[in-house]
């Protein structure tokens, strides 16, 4: 693992803590796994703490895959402060249980605030639970999700937020 990948590992682990939304497991962090990033080009500006990956960006780490057209990572004093990904669409998938899938036209992660925002035809799905809207905002510290619809244009009706929640078996019911 090279120096830039070692610096990205905390990003990946901190970028997607919402991956455990609704998980039944303990909060122990996964062991570090190698990170693989492919793109058509990369620009690393160490002086300004900016890494920009362009064109068919594919980031993989274990059971996690992330795709975008562009990925911008900003760091200050070695700590990730902001991540912006755009694409048509940006997708994120965790293949292990509980399976998680997210997509949007843009993903913004503000590390200092602990907020992940998906905008533009946003979708967040874990198992059978599904959130859809123009914007989905996830507050990491208090495990809170906000979804909102877009504003109507002259030619379109206002879109609506859609939420599907699957019933959970009652504890002690004997149903797995």
N, C-alpha and C positions, 0 to 999 in steps of 0.2 A: 504494500500500500504506500503510495507516494505521499509527500507532505500535504498536497492539496486535498487528497482523498482523506487523510487523517483529519484535516480541518473540516471536511464535509460530514464526517461521521456524526459529530454532535448535532450538526444541522439536520440530518436525516432523522435522528432520534428525537430531536426537539420539534422539528417541523410537523411531524404527524402524530403527536400524542393523542389526537382525536381518533386514532386508529383503534383505540381501546374503548371507544364509546359503546356502552352497553355490554362490554366484555364481562365474562363471569370470572376471569382469572385474577390472580394477585397483581399488584402494581409493580412487580419486579421488572427492571429493564431487560430487554433481550441482550444476549451476548453480542459483542461487536462482530459484524460480518463485513467482508470486503464490499466496496462500492464500485460499481462499474458505470461509467458515463460515456455515452457515444453521442456525437453531434457532428454536423458538417464543419463547424468551426468553433473555436474557443478563444476568448481573450481574457487573460489574467492580468489585472492591474493591481499589483501588490501595494503600490504607493497609496492608492485610493481605496483599497480593500474591496475591489469589485471583480467578480467573475461573471462572464457572459458566455453562455452556450447558445449557438444558433443553428437552426435547421435540423429537424428530425431528432430532437433531444430524447434520449432514452437513458434513464437512470434506473439501475437495478441494484437491490440489496436483499439477498435472501429471497423471501416470499413477496417482496415489495417491488412493484414496477411503477414508474412514473414517466409519462410521455408529454412533451410539449413542443411547440415550434421554437420557443425562446425561453431560456431560464437565466435570470439575473439574481446573483447572490451578493449582498453587501455585508461586509464585516467591519467592525470597529474594535481595535485592540484584540484581534484574534477571535472575537465573538460575533456570531451571526446576528445582524440587527434586522435585516429585511430580506425577503425572498419574493420575487415576482416571476410568475410563469404565465405565458400566454400561448394560445394555440387554437387550433380549430378541430377539436377542443383539446384542453389540457385534461389528461386522465391520470388517475391514480388507482392502483389496485393492490390489495393485499389478498393473496390467494389462500392463506391459512385461516383456520376458523378462529373467530367468526369472520367470514369473508367480508371485505369492505371494498366498495367502488365509489369513486367520486369523479365528476367531470364538470367542466365549466369552460367558458372562453378565457377566463383569467383567474389565477389564484394569487392571492397576496397574503403573505405571512409577516406580521409585525411582531418580531420576537420580544421587544421590550413590553408590549401590551399583552402578549400572549393571545393574539387574535388571528384566526385564519379566515379569510373572506374569499368565497367563490362567487364570481359574477358572470352573468351572461349565460342563460339557459343552464343554471346550476342544478346539480343532482348529487345527493349524498345517500348512499344505500349501504346498509349493513344487515346481512341476512334478509329478512322480509321487510324490515323497517326502511322507509324511503321518504326523503325530503326533496321537494322540487320547488324551484322558484327562480326569479331573476337574480336574486342575491341570497346566499346562505352565509351566515357569519357564525363561527364557532369560537366560543370563549373557553380557552383551555383550562384555566384555573378552577372555574366553577362548573365545567362540563355543561355549558348552556349553548343551545342552538337557537338562532333567530333566522327565519326565512321570510323574504318579502317579495312581492310581485313588482313588476316593472311599471313604469308610468306609461299610459296609453299614448300612442301617436295618433295623428288624424286618421290614418287608414287602418288602425288596429284597435281591437278591444283591449281593455286592460287584462293582462294575464292574472292568473290566480295562483296562490301557493297551494301545493298538494302535499299532504302528509299521509302516509300509510304506516300504521303501527300494528305489528302482529301481537296477538295475545300471548302472554307468558303463562306457562303452567304454574299453578299455585304450589307453593312449597309444601312438601309433605303429601302431595297428591299421588305420588308414585309414577307420574308421567315424566319421562326423561326430558 
